[in-house]
Amino acid sequence: MLTNSDFVELIGSRHHLHRYPEVSGEEVGTAAYVAAELAKLQPDHLVTNVGGHGVAAVWDMAEPGPTVMFRSELDALPINEVSDAEHRSTVPGEAHLCGHDGHTTILLGLARLVVRRPSLRGRVVLMFQPAEEDGSGAAAVLADPRFGGFKPDWSFALHNMPGIPLGQVVTAPGPANCASEGLRVVFQGKTSHASMPENGVSPALAIVSLIPAALAAGKGGDVGPGFRLVSVCHASMGEPAFGITPGEGEVWLTLRTLFDSDMGTLRAEVMDLAAGLAVEHGLQVTFTHHDRFAACANHPEAAQTISRAVDDLGIARSAAGLPMRASEDFGIFGQHSMSAMFLLGAGEASASLHNPDYDFPDALIPKGVAIFDRIRQDLLG
C-alpha cells in the first residue's frame, strides 16, 4: 500500500499536472512529465508517443501469464477554470475539469506498487492515453503498430464521478456508457441584401425545421435497449448585421445511442431529415462527423474482477446510475480485450464534471491505487 510519503509526493504530481493542462492532441508536456516519473521506476519497457502523445510503461513478470492493462487519460478541457486554489490552471482557457490529472496520478501510484511487489506472472501495462475528450485517442493507440507488442488480455479504467459519495464505487457488467457522435450540418444558399430577401436563398427555415425534427428523432428517456438522444449544441447563420440576409448556416448535433449498432440508423435518419429540408428550401447541405465514441460495455468477467477487488478492500459499491448517457473513450479497448471500468465517487456535493470550478479530490488517489493493485494481484498473483 502507499505510504504517507507516497501520498504527499503523488498529490504534488497531481497538482503539477493540474497547473499545466493540455487539451486533446497537445499533451506534449504532460506526456514528458509522466514519462520522466515512470523512468525513475525503471519499467522493462517505456514507450512514448503511442497513438500521438500516449505513454506506456510495461513490466514483464517472471512467469508467463496474461497481460493486464490499466489505462488513464492525459488531456484536459478547453474551458477556463474558476478557482482560487494554489494549484489552479496557469493556462488560460484550458483546465483539468474532468479529473484526468487525478486518474493519471493514480496510475503513477500504481506503478510504485508494481515495482515494490512484482506480480508472479504475466505482464502489467500502464497506458496513459492521449485525446480522450474528443474520442480519437483510444483508436489511435490501437492503430499504433507498437501497441501490438503489449496488447492486453484484460483492460481496466476508472472515472471519478461527482454526485456519488466520496470513495464509493459504481460498477456492473454490461452496458456502461453510450456511443456518441457529433454531426455538423452545414446549409449553403445565397446571400442577399436584407431589403431584397427574394434575391437570396436563406437557410433560416431549414434550420428552424431541422432542430425540432432532430430532437424528435432522439427523444432520450431511460437508458435501455433502443435508447436514442439528439442534443442541439450549436446553431448559427449569416453575419451579425441587419442589412444582410444570410446565405449559409449550420447546426451542430450530438447523437447518442446505447449500442454501436443503433448509431448508424440514427445518423442516417437525421442526415435524411437535413437533406430533405435542403431540397425543400433550395439549399446545398454538407455533413462532417466529429468526436466519435464507441459504446462502452463491461465484460462480465472483468466487471466481476473489479467487484471482487472492491469487496476485498471493504469499499462500498453499487450499480446505481449505470448505464450512463455520457460517453467514454474506453469502449473500443473492449473490442480487443476483456475490459471494464468503474466509477469512483467524488462526493455528493462536488461540482459536476466539466464545470469551471471542478477539482479532482486528492483523497481518491490512494483508493484508486488500492483497487487497481488488488485487481493486479487477483489476476497475476
N, C-alpha and C positions, 0 to 999 in steps of 0.2 A: 504494500500500500504506500501511498505518498506520505512523505514526512512533512512536518511544518515548513522546513526549509524549501522543499519542493513546491509547496503551495505558494509560498511567498514569491519564488522565482517565476512560477507559472503565471501568477497574477501580473507580474511585471511584463511577461511576454504578451499577455492578453491586452494590457494597457498600451504597450508599444504598437501592436497591430491596430488597435483602435485609433491611435493618434494618426496613423499613416495609411488610411484606406485607399484602395484602388478598385475601380469598377471592372466589370467583366471584360476580359481580354487585355487588361492593362496591369496585371498583378506582378509586375517585374520586381519591385522592391519587396513585396510581401513574400514572393517565392524565394527570393535571395535570403531573406531573414530566416524563413523556415528551413531552407537547405543548410544554412550555417549552423542552426541549432541542432539539426539532425546529424551533421557531420561530427559534432562533438561526441556523439554516441556510437560512432563507427559502425553503421549498418553494413551488412555484406554487400549491398548494392544501394547506391544513391543515384537516382535517375532524375534529371531535371528537364525542363521544357517538354513535359509529356502533354500532348494534346494542346499545346500552347505554352502556358506558364506553369503547368502542373508539376508537382514534385512527388516522387515515390521513394519510400525507404523500404528495403526488403531485408529480412533476416531469415536465413536458412538454418533449420534446426538439424540436430544430429541424425535423426531417423526419418525415413520417408513418411509422408503424410499429406493431408490436404493443404491447399493454400487458402488462407483466411485473410480477407482484405477488410480494413476499416477505413472509411472514407470521410473526409471533411471538405469544406469549401473555402476558397481563398478570397473571393470577391466581395466587394461592398456595394452599396447602392448609390445612385446619382441623386441623393437627397441631402439638403443642408441640415446638419444636426443642430438641435436646440438644446443646449446643455451647459451647465457651469462646472461640470466635472473637470478635474485636473487633467484627465486623460482624453478629453474630448477631441474630436477630429481637428486636425490642423489643415485640412484640405477643403477649401470652400466648395460646397455643392456635392461633396462625397462623404459618406459615413457608413460605419458598420451598424446598420439599424435592423439587421436580421439575425445578428448573433454569430456570424461566420467566424469572427475573431475568437469567440468562445469555443466553437467547435474545433477550430484549428489548434487552440491551446490544449484541448482535451487530448487530441492525438499526440501532441508533443509530450504530454504527461504519460500517455500510454507507452510511448517509446522508451521512457525511463524504466518502466517496469519490465518491458520486454528484455532489456539489457540486464537488469538485475536478476531476473528469474526467467532464463530462456525456457521456451517450451521444449517438450521432449521430442516432438516430431513435427513434420510439415514445414510450413513457411508462413511468416507473418508479413503482410504488406500494409503499409500506411500510405494511403493515397490522398494527397492534398489536391483536390480538383479545382481547375480554373472555371470561370464563366458559368457558374450555376444559375445566376439570376436571369440570364437570357436564354437558358435551355440549350446552349450549344456545347458546354464543356464536357459532359459525360460522353457524348458521341465522338467528340474529338479525341478524348482519351482512348476510347475503344478503337478508334481508327489508327492510332499511333502504332506503327509496327513493333515498337519496343514493348508495348503493353502485353503482347503475346508471350513474352518471356516471363511474366509473373501474373498471368491471367488467373483469377481466383476461382476456387470451387465454392466458396462462401463469401458473401459481401454484406457488411453491416454499416449502418449510419444512424445518426440521431439528429433530432432538431429540437431546440428549445421551443417552448410554447407558452406564451402568456395566457392567463385565464385558467391555468391548471395549477393546483397547489405546488409550491416550491419543492422540487425534487421528486414529485410523483411521476411515475412512468405510465404512458398510454401506448399500448401495442395490441395487435391482434393479427391473426392470419387473414389472408385475403386482401381485397382492395384497400389501399391506404390513402392514395392521392389521385385526383382526377388527371386525365390528359387535358392539355390546353394548347391553344394556338392563337396567335394574333393575326387577324386578317385586315389588311389595309385596302380599302375600296376607294379608287380614285375615278371620279366622273370628269370627263373633259367635254366642254361645249364651246361656246364662243362669247367673248366679252363684248359688251356694247356700252354706249352712253346710257346713263340711268334714265334720261328723258325719252329714250327710244329702245325700250327693252325688246320690242319685236324684232330688232335687228340682231339680237344676240340669241344664244341658247344657254339658258341658266340651269345649273344643277340643283337649284333650290327645291323644286318639287320632288325630284328623285331622292334627295337626301331626307326630306321630311317624311317621305313614304317608306324609305328603307328602314329607318330607325324603329318604328313600331312593328314592322313586319319581321325584322330580325329578332327583336325581343320576343315576339310571339313564337318564333321558331325554337327558342330555347328559354322556356319559362322558369327553369330552375326547380325549386322544391326540394323534397328529401333526396339525399344522395343514395340511389339504389339503381338496379337494372333499368336501363332506358333513360337515365338522368342526362339532361342536356341544358346548358345555360349559355346564353349570349349576353355579354355586357358591352354597353357602349362606353368607350374610353376616351374618345376624342372625335370632334367633328368641326370642320371649318370650310369656308368657301370665300373666294374673292379677296379683295383688298379692303382694309378698314377705311372706306371712303364712301360718301353719299352720292358721288357722281358717277359711279361705275356699277353696272350690272355684271355680276361675276360670270366667268366662263369656265371656272374649274372649282371643284370641291372634293372633299374626301371625308370618309368615316372610318374610324379605327374600332374594330370589334374584337373582343376576346371570346373565343368559343371554348366550352368545356364539356367533356363527356366522362363518364365513369370508366369506360373501356375504350382502348385504342380503336377497336373495330367500329365504334359508333362515330368517330370523329370524321371520317370520310363522308359519311352520309350527311351530317350536319353541315360540314363545309360546303358540299355540293348544293345543298338546299339554299343556303344563304347566298352563295355566288349566283345561283339561278335567279333568286329574287332581284339581286342588283342588276344582272344582265337584262332581265325583263324590263326593269324600270329605265334602264339606259335606252333601250329600243323605244319604249313608250314616249320618252322625252327628247329623242333625237341626240343622244349623247354617246360618246365612246366611254368604255369602262375598262380599267385595268386592275389587276389584283396582285398584291405581294403578300408573302407569308412570313411571319416573324415569331420568335420566342416559342418554338415548338417544344413541348414537354410530353414525353410518353407517360402513360398511366403508371402508377407505382403500386405494385401488389406484393404483399409479404408472403414469401414461400412458407408453407405450413411448418416445415422442419426448422427453418431459420427463425420464424416467429416463436416457436416453442423453445429454441435455444435462448432467445432473449428473455422470455418469461421465466425460464429456469434460473438464469443468472440473477434476475431481479429478485426472485423469491429467495434464492440462497443468501442474498445480501440483506434480506428483510426490508426491502423497499416497497412501498405501496404501489400497486398498479391497477389499471382498469383498461377497458376497451372503449370507454365513452368518447364520442366525438369522431370515431372512425366509421367509414372513410371520410376524408376531408375534401372539401371543394377545391382547396388550394392545390397547386401543382408543385412538384419537386423533381429536380433533375437527377434522380437516382434510379428511377424505374427501369431505364434501359440496361442497367447492370443486371437486373433480374432476368433479362433475356439470355444471359450468358453464365449465370451462377445462381445458386440458391441464396437469395437476398432477402433482407428485411431491415426495416428501420423502426425506431421508436421515438415518441415524443417525450421530452423531459421538461416537466413543469417549471416555468419561470416565475410563478407566483400569480395569485388571483388578482392582485392589484397592480400588476406590471403594466406598463404601456404596451400597446399592441406592436407586433412586428411591422416594420416599415414606417413606423411613426417617427417624427423628428426627435422625440425625446426618449426613444428606446435605448436601453443599455443592457447588455448581457449580464446576468447575475454571476459574480465570481464564485459564489457558494456552490454553483453547479459543477465546477471543474472537477473536484475530487469524486463526486458521484458519477459523472460521466466516465471518468477514467476507470473507476472501480467496476462499472457494468461491462465496459468493453474488455477489461482484463479478465473478468470472470468468464466471459464468452470465450476468450482465447484459451483459458485453462480448460474449459469444458471440451473444446474441440481438438486441442493439440496437447493437452496434458501439462 
